[in-house]
Amino acid sequence: MSISVVTSVYNAEEYLGTCIDSVIEQLKDDDEWIVIDDASTDKSQTILSNYKKLHVFTNQENLKLPKSLNKAIGLARKQYIARMDADDICGPNRFKLQEVFLNKNPDVGIVGGAAWIIDEDDNPLSYYKTPSQHYRIKWKMLFSNPMIHPSVMVRAEIFKDNPYNEEYINSQDYELWSRLMFDKSIIFANIKMPLLEYRVHDKSSTATKDLGKKKLSLKISLNNIKRYIEPKKVDIDIYSRFRLGEKISLTELLLLDIFYLKCFANFVNTEKLSLVKRLILFIDLLRSYKFSTKEYLKKLFGRK
């Protein structure tokens, strides 16, 4: 098997060289890297021109991430397609590990992994752990995005048959994963080790998660939840305000916890999960920030 790496670049000169070096050393002779320069105005194009291994295509105007990724995926020619962002660092043997995993698990369509979160100076900030099994990923998908976008490797036909929704300038990955998970019944997995150094800086999408982005993510989450339960108006109101970072009262805190328990009960029954899997998911729920009274109280009283 061989892979196509797809990347969209926009004004990434500060980190682009480090990113490219971390990927190039892992590519086999029959692999390819499709790079879409999304009308950069800095030195990104000059940096890209220094690497002969890259297949660079330049947009005449800034098309934004989903359109550029769809363009790159359309150009990809290999059996597996791996995502990579221009400001991240690829972990050692990442592609080999994912390729081997997909070869050994033909039922799995998409595999990601964990990541180290780093700052603009490559300093580690935290460890981003992801659920590994499909049923745990599916449960978490109700409330948030359990797949690290630039860490995924996907079977090419899945990506080509199911493009990103180009109206989603952000959260396009969460929208696509939800569509694939619930409408297409694609099996997901995450490898239990860091495959990426995921960079957070002033210009990154993670660091600039404004209210509009939070509302879009909330919309996707509510659509996923409604596949298992029809929330009451009060549940939607409390859940939405909490997700958007607003304070909720102690009474609303209790109602929110009850809402999560209702979601849990409907999910495990609809999915017909075994007792062991139900217990594992319940532990996940207890450990989750969404079900932690301590975290709620911090938000309620504005403590850091």
Beta strands, then each sheet from edge to edge (+ up, - down):
strand 1: 3-9
strand 2: 32-37
strand 3: 54-58
strand 4: 80-83
strand 5: 89-90
strand 6: 108-118
strand 7: 124-128
strand 8: 153-155
strand 9: 187-199
sheet 1: 3+ 2+ 1+ 4+ 8- 6+ 7-
sheet 2: 3+ 2+ 1+ 4+ 8- 6+ 9+ 5-
end
